Amino acid sequence: MSRRNFLKLCSIAGLGFAAPIGMSSLLRADETKKDSTAYAGPFYVVFNASGGWDTTYLMDPKGVAGINRLYKEGDILTAGNHRFAPTAKHIEKGMSNEDFFAKYGSELRTVNGLDYSVNNHSPNARYMATGKLDSLAYPTFPALVAACYGADAPLAFLTFGNYSATGNLVPMSRVPYLQSLNLLAKADNVEGIATAPYHDPFVSDRIERALEAQFQTRVSDSRLPRVERSQSMLYSAQVNSKALQRVVPFIPKEQAKERLAQQADIALAAFKAGVCVSANLSIGQFDSHNNNDPDQMKLIPEFLAGIDYVIRKAEELKIREKLVVIIQSEMGRTPTYNNGNGKDHWSIGSIMFLGPDIAGNRVIGATDEKLLLIPINPKTLAVDKESGIRVRPEQIHVALREYAGIQSHAFSKQFPLEIAANDQLKNFWN
């Protein structure tokens, strides 16, 4: 069959793949110009300690009144303005608090005494993810920022678990394994084998040009919203297929053994290739109702090691300066042990941040010796027991929207977080 006849048959068959309407220039451009459409950052990573971490074994140590059994108040360590529980002697593997704060304390901003308001997993996870406790419609912050800055990216919002609602603003992408990413990135090859393309480069190029011309003709002739939308979706599939090929050089040859590292390799490859804006990373089993200390001493070091892995790999890929890290859990643990040597749900906890233009070596808020929060002055961010406010997730999310520069975006306005002006946190990132 001649190439001309082949293309004619393609046209008759109505072959088409999609990109949002108005993005036809992507297919008219040469390969260099296509690469310039890649999302260049910042890249947002949310780490979720799913189940509820024990903050007194991490960034909010106590060592008094039997709250902890592995250290005393005099054993508490510091790194700059950070106070943290000593864990190096109590862990078998992973990253100790000592190593984590020594390495990242100067970049780290911690909030202690965060009020979750309730202490049930589902509403708390939703509250921490979206800043909205009483609605199932609101998107998570990583989904919102992905929609605002890169909704056309093929894997704009990656999630590996935990609460992941999108508000119907952006697709939610799940890529569980490196092999899955490899197949996505090599979708134009038979079973992802580089030496077995479905078409040779000449044929692929001619098909692509024919599809673009066909798409433009159909769009200009059609004004029906359903037809226009379906053609747009089909067209962007082809653009996304091309964009995903950029991921290939950054896919590790072997899958990591650790849970967060496995997720991180996928997210970082997508970041580097410019096909992803944000990722929701998560590991579970923090819900330590039984044997709190052994469980937390296993999970917290694993969690910190995963964060360290992401930052180190981002540096190797030369995107660390664009990486925004949010470290959170949906609840804390009680200040007392139950009959099973565990700790139950506690509605007060902490959150940590690091990234570009986030002033580090800073701790905002506090809890008292009973692990009850101490209010803060929203203007100065200093503790203020008399006239301060209780910091809740919606205030954190307002600050995150401001940090990302999306507070005035139409999508953010579609999902408002209504906080009185006097209760908003001023200069939160300074």
C-alpha positions as CSV (number, residue, x, y, z in Angstrom):
1,M,0.0,0.0,0.0
2,S,1.4,3.4,-0.9
3,R,1.8,6.0,1.8
4,R,-0.7,8.2,0.1
5,N,-3.3,5.5,0.1
6,F,-2.5,4.7,3.7
7,L,-3.1,8.3,4.8
8,K,-6.3,8.4,2.7
9,L,-7.6,5.3,4.5
10,C,-6.7,6.9,7.9
11,S,-8.7,9.9,7.0
12,I,-11.7,7.9,5.8
13,A,-11.6,5.9,9.1
14,G,-11.8,9.1,11.0
15,L,-8.8,8.5,13.2
16,G,-8.4,11.2,15.8
17,F,-6.8,11.8,19.1
18,A,-7.2,14.8,21.4
19,A,-5.9,18.0,22.9
20,P,-8.0,20.7,24.4
21,I,-9.5,23.1,21.9
22,G,-7.1,25.9,21.2
23,M,-4.0,23.8,21.5
24,S,-3.6,22.9,17.9
25,S,-0.4,24.8,17.7
26,L,1.2,21.9,19.6
27,L,0.9,19.7,16.6
28,R,2.0,22.4,14.1
29,A,5.2,23.1,16.1
30,D,8.4,21.2,15.6
31,E,9.7,18.8,18.2
32,T,11.7,21.5,19.9
33,K,8.7,23.7,20.3
34,K,6.7,20.9,21.6
35,D,9.2,20.4,24.4
36,S,8.8,24.0,25.4
37,T,5.2,23.3,26.3
38,A,6.4,21.1,29.2
39,Y,5.4,22.3,32.7
40,A,8.5,23.7,34.2
41,G,7.5,23.9,37.9
42,P,7.1,24.5,40.8
43,F,6.3,20.9,41.6
44,Y,4.2,20.2,44.6
45,V,4.5,17.0,46.7
46,V,2.2,16.2,49.6
47,F,3.4,13.5,52.0
48,N,0.7,11.8,54.0
49,A,1.3,9.8,57.1
50,S,-2.0,8.0,56.8
51,G,-3.7,6.9,60.0
52,G,-2.4,9.5,62.4
53,W,1.2,10.1,63.5
54,D,2.4,10.6,67.0
55,T,3.8,14.1,66.9
56,T,5.4,13.7,70.3
57,Y,7.8,11.3,68.7
58,L,8.7,13.7,66.0
59,M,8.4,17.5,65.9
60,D,6.4,18.2,69.1
61,P,8.2,16.3,71.9
62,K,7.1,16.3,75.5
63,G,8.8,13.7,77.7
64,V,6.6,14.5,80.7
65,A,3.6,13.1,82.5
66,G,3.9,9.7,80.8
67,I,3.1,11.1,77.3
68,N,6.1,9.2,76.0
69,R,7.9,6.1,77.3
70,L,11.1,6.2,75.2
71,Y,12.6,9.4,76.4
72,K,12.5,12.0,79.1
73,E,12.1,15.8,78.9
74,G,15.8,16.2,79.4
75,D,16.5,14.0,76.3
76,I,14.7,16.3,73.9
77,L,17.0,17.6,71.1
78,T,17.2,20.8,69.1
79,A,18.3,21.9,65.7
80,G,18.1,25.6,65.4
81,N,14.6,26.6,66.5
82,H,13.3,23.0,66.1
83,R,12.8,20.7,69.1
84,F,12.4,17.0,68.3
85,A,12.2,13.6,70.0
86,P,15.4,11.5,70.0
87,T,14.8,8.4,68.0
88,A,18.2,7.2,66.7
89,K,18.5,4.6,69.6
90,H,15.0,3.3,69.0
91,I,14.9,2.5,65.3
92,E,16.2,-0.4,63.2
93,K,16.1,1.3,59.8
94,G,15.0,4.4,58.1
95,M,15.9,8.0,59.0
96,S,16.2,9.2,62.5
97,N,14.9,12.5,63.7
98,E,18.4,13.5,64.5
99,D,19.5,13.0,60.9
100,F,16.4,14.5,59.4
101,F,16.5,17.8,61.4
102,A,20.2,18.1,61.0
103,K,19.8,17.9,57.2
104,Y,16.6,19.8,56.7
105,G,16.0,21.9,59.8
106,S,17.4,25.1,58.2
107,E,14.8,24.8,55.4
108,L,11.9,23.4,57.4
109,R,8.9,25.3,58.6
110,T,6.8,23.5,61.3
111,V,3.3,24.3,62.6
112,N,2.4,22.7,66.0
113,G,-1.0,22.9,67.7
114,L,-3.0,22.5,64.5
115,D,-6.7,22.0,65.4
116,Y,-8.4,19.2,63.3
117,S,-11.7,19.9,65.1
118,V,-12.8,16.2,64.9
119,N,-10.9,13.0,65.3
120,N,-12.3,10.6,62.7
121,H,-10.2,9.4,59.8
122,S,-12.4,10.2,56.8
123,P,-13.4,13.8,57.7
124,N,-10.0,14.6,59.0
125,A,-8.2,13.3,55.9
126,R,-10.6,15.4,53.8
127,Y,-10.1,18.5,56.0
128,M,-6.4,18.3,55.8
129,A,-6.4,17.7,52.1
130,T,-8.9,20.4,51.1
131,G,-9.2,22.9,53.9
132,K,-12.9,22.2,54.0
133,L,-14.5,20.0,56.7
134,D,-18.1,20.0,55.7
135,S,-18.1,19.4,52.0
136,L,-17.3,16.5,49.7
137,A,-17.1,18.7,46.6
138,Y,-13.8,20.6,47.3
139,P,-10.6,19.6,45.6
140,T,-7.4,18.7,47.4
141,F,-4.7,21.4,47.3
142,P,-2.5,19.4,44.9
143,A,-5.5,18.8,42.6
144,L,-6.4,22.5,42.7
145,V,-2.9,23.8,42.0
146,A,-2.6,21.2,39.1
147,A,-5.8,22.5,37.6
148,C,-4.7,26.1,37.9
149,Y,-1.2,25.6,36.4
150,G,-1.2,22.5,34.3
151,A,-4.6,21.0,33.6
152,D,-3.4,20.1,30.1
153,A,-0.4,18.1,31.4
154,P,-1.0,14.4,30.8
155,L,-0.4,13.4,34.5
156,A,-1.1,16.8,36.0
157,F,-2.2,15.4,39.4
158,L,-0.7,12.1,40.4
159,T,-2.0,10.3,43.5
160,F,-0.9,7.2,45.3
161,G,-3.6,7.1,48.0
162,N,-5.2,9.1,50.8
163,Y,-8.0,11.6,50.1
164,S,-7.7,12.7,46.4
165,A,-10.8,14.5,45.3
166,T,-10.4,16.8,42.4
167,G,-13.6,18.9,42.4
168,N,-13.9,17.9,38.7
169,L,-11.2,20.4,37.8
170,V,-8.5,18.0,36.7
171,P,-8.2,14.3,36.0
172,M,-6.9,12.2,38.9
173,S,-4.0,10.0,37.6
174,R,-3.0,6.7,39.3
175,V,0.2,5.1,38.1
176,P,1.0,2.4,40.7
177,Y,4.2,0.9,39.2
178,L,7.2,1.9,37.1
179,Q,6.1,-0.6,34.5
180,S,2.8,1.1,34.3
181,L,4.6,4.4,33.7
182,N,6.8,2.8,31.1
183,L,3.9,1.5,29.1
184,L,2.2,4.9,29.3
185,A,5.3,6.6,28.1
186,K,5.8,4.1,25.2
187,A,2.2,3.9,24.2
188,D,3.1,4.1,20.5
189,N,5.2,0.9,20.8
190,V,4.0,-2.6,20.9
191,E,3.9,-3.6,24.6
192,G,6.2,-0.7,25.3
193,I,9.1,-2.2,23.4
194,A,11.2,0.6,21.8
195,T,12.3,-1.5,18.9
196,A,8.7,-2.4,18.0
197,P,6.8,0.8,17.1
198,Y,3.3,0.5,15.7
199,H,4.4,2.8,12.8
200,D,7.7,4.0,11.4
201,P,8.5,7.7,12.1
202,F,7.5,8.8,8.6
203,V,4.1,7.2,8.9
204,S,3.5,8.6,12.4
205,D,4.5,12.1,11.2
206,R,2.2,12.0,8.2
207,I,-0.7,10.6,10.3
208,E,-0.2,13.3,12.9
209,R,-0.3,16.1,10.2
210,A,-3.4,14.5,8.6
211,L,-5.1,14.4,12.0
212,E,-4.3,18.0,12.8
213,A,-5.8,19.1,9.5
214,Q,-8.9,16.9,10.0
215,F,-9.3,18.2,13.6
216,Q,-9.2,21.9,12.5
217,T,-11.7,21.3,9.8
218,R,-14.1,19.5,12.1
219,V,-13.8,22.1,14.8
220,S,-14.3,25.0,12.5
221,D,-17.4,23.4,10.9
222,S,-19.0,22.3,14.2
223,R,-20.5,24.3,16.9
224,L,-22.3,21.6,18.9
225,P,-20.7,21.5,22.4
226,R,-20.9,17.7,22.6
227,V,-19.2,17.1,19.3
228,E,-16.6,19.9,20.0
229,R,-15.8,18.4,23.4
230,S,-15.5,14.8,22.1
231,Q,-13.2,15.9,19.3
232,S,-11.1,17.9,21.7
233,M,-10.7,14.9,24.0
234,L,-9.7,12.6,21.2
235,Y,-7.2,15.1,19.9
236,S,-5.5,15.6,23.2
237,A,-4.9,11.9,23.6
238,Q,-2.4,12.1,20.7
239,V,-0.7,15.2,22.2
240,N,-0.5,13.5,25.5
241,S,1.0,10.4,24.0
242,K,3.8,12.5,22.5
243,A,4.4,14.4,25.7
244,L,4.6,11.2,27.8
245,Q,7.5,10.1,25.6
246,R,9.6,12.7,27.4
247,V,9.3,10.6,30.6
248,V,11.3,7.7,29.2
249,P,14.8,8.9,30.0
250,F,13.9,9.5,33.6
251,I,12.3,6.1,34.4
252,P,14.6,4.1,36.7
253,K,15.6,0.7,35.4
254,E,14.8,-1.0,38.7
255,Q,11.9,-0.4,41.1
256,A,12.8,0.8,44.6
257,K,12.0,-1.5,47.5
258,E,10.6,1.2,49.9
259,R,7.0,2.3,49.6
260,L,7.5,6.0,49.3
261,A,10.5,5.6,47.1
262,Q,8.4,3.6,44.6
263,Q,5.9,6.4,44.4
264,A,8.6,9.0,44.3
265,D,10.3,7.5,41.3
266,I,7.1,7.8,39.3
267,A,6.3,11.3,40.4
268,L,9.9,12.6,39.9
269,A,10.1,11.2,36.4
270,A,6.8,12.9,35.5
271,F,8.0,16.2,37.1
272,K,11.3,16.2,35.2
273,A,9.5,15.4,31.9
274,G,7.2,18.3,32.5
275,V,4.0,16.2,32.4
276,C,3.0,16.6,36.1
277,V,2.3,19.5,38.4
278,S,1.6,17.8,41.8
279,A,1.7,14.4,43.5
280,N,0.0,13.0,46.5
281,L,2.3,10.4,48.2
282,S,1.1,8.3,51.1
283,I,2.0,5.4,53.4
284,G,-0.4,4.0,56.0
285,Q,-0.5,2.0,59.2
286,F,0.1,5.0,61.5
287,D,-3.1,4.2,63.3
288,S,-1.3,2.8,66.4
289,H,-4.2,1.8,68.7
290,N,-2.0,-1.0,69.9
291,N,1.7,-0.9,70.6
292,N,2.1,2.7,69.7
293,D,5.9,3.0,70.4
294,P,7.1,0.1,68.2
295,D,4.7,1.1,65.4
296,Q,5.7,4.7,65.4
297,M,9.4,3.9,65.6
298,K,9.0,1.8,62.5
299,L,6.8,4.1,60.5
300,I,8.2,7.6,61.3
301,P,11.8,6.7,60.2
302,E,10.3,5.1,57.0
303,F,8.4,8.2,56.4
304,L,11.3,10.6,56.9
305,A,13.5,8.4,54.8
306,G,11.0,8.6,51.9
307,I,11.0,12.4,52.2
308,D,14.8,12.4,52.1
309,Y,14.7,10.2,49.1
310,V,12.5,12.5,47.2
311,I,14.6,15.6,47.9
312,R,17.9,13.8,47.1
313,K,16.5,12.5,43.8
314,A,15.1,15.9,42.9
315,E,18.5,17.3,43.4
316,E,20.0,14.7,41.1
317,L,17.4,15.6,38.5
318,K,18.1,19.3,39.0
319,I,14.6,20.2,40.0
320,R,15.0,20.5,43.8
321,E,14.9,24.3,43.7
322,K,11.4,23.9,42.2
323,L,10.2,21.3,44.7
324,V,7.5,22.3,47.3
325,V,7.1,19.7,50.1
326,I,4.1,19.5,52.4
327,I,4.3,16.9,55.2
328,Q,1.2,16.0,57.1
329,S,-1.2,13.5,58.7
330,E,-4.9,13.6,59.4
331,M,-4.6,13.4,63.1
332,G,-2.3,13.0,66.1
333,R,-2.2,10.4,68.9
334,T,-3.6,10.9,72.5
335,P,-1.2,12.0,75.3
336,T,-2.1,8.9,77.2
337,Y,-1.6,5.2,76.5
338,N,-4.6,2.8,76.4
339,N,-4.7,-0.8,77.8
340,G,-3.1,-2.1,74.7
341,N,0.0,0.1,75.0
342,G,-1.4,2.1,72.1
343,K,-2.6,5.6,71.6
344,D,-6.0,6.6,70.2
345,H,-7.1,9.4,68.0
346,W,-6.3,13.0,68.9
347,S,-7.7,16.1,67.2
348,I,-4.5,18.2,67.5
349,G,-1.4,17.7,65.4
350,S,1.3,19.3,63.3
351,I,2.3,20.0,59.7
352,M,5.7,20.8,58.0
353,F,6.8,22.6,54.9
354,L,9.9,23.2,52.9
355,G,10.4,24.7,49.4
356,P,11.4,27.8,47.5
357,D,10.7,31.1,49.3
358,I,9.6,29.2,52.4
359,A,11.7,30.6,55.3
360,G,13.1,27.7,57.2
361,N,14.3,27.1,60.8
362,R,10.9,28.3,62.0
363,V,8.3,26.8,64.3
364,I,4.8,28.3,64.5
365,G,2.4,27.5,67.3
366,A,2.8,25.1,70.2
367,T,1.0,22.6,72.5
368,D,1.2,22.6,76.3
369,E,2.4,19.8,78.6
370,K,-1.0,18.0,78.1
371,L,-0.8,18.2,74.3
372,L,-3.5,20.8,74.1
373,L,-3.0,23.6,71.6
374,I,-1.9,27.1,72.5
375,P,-3.6,29.8,70.4
376,I,-1.5,32.2,68.3
377,N,-1.7,35.8,67.2
378,P,-2.5,35.6,63.5
379,K,-0.7,38.8,62.7
380,T,2.6,38.0,64.5
381,L,2.2,34.2,64.5
382,A,3.5,34.2,68.2
383,V,1.7,32.2,70.8
384,D,-1.0,34.2,72.6
385,K,-3.0,32.3,75.2
386,E,-5.2,35.2,76.0
387,S,-6.5,36.6,72.7
388,G,-5.0,34.3,70.1
389,I,-6.9,32.1,67.6
390,R,-6.9,28.3,67.0
391,V,-5.2,27.5,63.7
392,R,-7.2,25.1,61.6
393,P,-6.6,23.5,58.2
394,E,-8.6,26.1,56.3
395,Q,-6.1,28.8,57.4
396,I,-3.3,26.6,56.2
397,H,-5.0,26.2,52.9
398,V,-5.6,29.9,52.4
399,A,-1.8,30.4,53.1
400,L,-1.0,27.6,50.6
401,R,-3.2,29.2,47.9
402,E,-1.4,32.5,48.5
403,Y,2.0,30.8,48.3
404,A,1.1,29.2,45.0
405,G,-0.3,32.4,43.7
406,I,-3.7,30.9,42.9
407,Q,-5.8,32.7,45.5
408,S,-7.5,34.8,42.8
409,H,-7.8,32.1,40.2
410,A,-11.3,31.2,39.1
411,F,-11.0,27.7,40.3
412,S,-10.0,28.9,43.8
413,K,-13.0,31.2,43.8
414,Q,-15.2,28.3,42.8
415,F,-14.2,26.7,46.1
416,P,-13.8,29.5,48.6
417,L,-12.4,29.1,52.1
418,E,-14.2,31.8,54.0
419,I,-12.1,33.1,56.9
420,A,-12.6,36.4,58.6
421,A,-9.8,38.8,57.7
422,N,-8.7,39.0,61.4
423,D,-8.3,35.2,61.5
424,Q,-6.1,34.9,58.4
425,L,-2.4,34.1,59.0
426,K,-0.2,37.1,58.0
427,N,3.2,36.7,56.4
428,F,2.9,33.0,57.0
429,W,5.9,32.0,54.8
430,N,8.3,34.7,55.9
